[in-house]
């Protein structure tokens, strides 16, 4: 089992910091490349740029919960939810992210 994890490309777990504007404020988010790749895929399926998807997601969580705690962790969990649901469903419901955030 460790062979599967140990032999993955190092690029998968190298991290990258990206800057973006959310709610009129500049911020930066540091995630591993595997998560950035997955977020790009989700955004494309939603018909949005990554920046637009992240802003929309942030705003929806803010509307739903009144605050957004640890957005980077939320993004990682979104990727896990997306990957687990993409194996069983062809359409990714945006509500799954909000439901999982509760």
N, C-alpha and C positions, 0 to 999 in steps of 0.2 A: 504494500500500500504506500509506503513512504516513497517508493520509486516514482509513482505517479505525481506526487507533490514535489519531490526534490528535483526532478528532471524537467520541470516546466521552464520556459524561457524566462530569463531574469527580467526582461522587459515587463512581464506581467505584474511583477511586484515592485518595480521601480516606481517611485512616486513623482508626481508633477504638480506644481502649484499653478493654478490658473486664476487670473483676475477677471472679475465681472462686476457689473452694476446690478444691484437688486434693490428695488424700492428707492431708487435715487441715490443709493449709497454704494461706494466702491468697496469691494471686499475681495478676498482671495480664499480659494479652497484648495487644499492639498489632498489628493487621492492617488491611489495606485493606478497605473495605466490600464489595468483590466477593468477598473470601475469607470474610468473615462471612456473607454471603448464601449462599454455597455450603455452608458448614458447617451453617447452619440447614437447608438442603435435605437434606443427608446425614443429619442427626440426625432429621429428620421421616421420612425413608424407613426409618430404623432403628427408628422408633417411640419415640424418646427426646427429652427436652429437650436443648437444646444443652449445658447444663452436665453432664448425665448422659453424653452422648456424649463430650465432651472428657475427662471423668474416666475413662470406660471405655477410651477410646483410650490415654490416658496409662498406665493400669494395665496394659493388654495389651502396650504397648511396653516398659514397665518389666519385666514378666515375661519377655518375649522376649529383651531385650537387657541387662537388669540395670541400665540407666540410660537416662535420656531426655535427650539432648543437643539443645539448641535446639528446644524444643517449637513455637515460632512457625514456624520453617522447616519442621518436620515437617507442621504444619497446612497451610501453603501447598502443599507437595508432595502432601498428601492431596487437596486441591482439584483440583490438576492431574491426578492419577490418576483421580479421580472424573469429571471432565469428559471426559477422553480415553476412559474406559471407558463412560461413559453414552451415547456416540454409537454404540457397538458392542454393548452388552449392556443388557438390561432390569433385571437384578439386579446390585447392587453387592456383591461379596464383600468382607467385612471383612479377609480374609486378604491381599488385594491391598495394603493399607496396610502390613501387617507385612512382606510379601515385599519391597516397595519400600524399606522402611527398612533392609534389610540391606546 
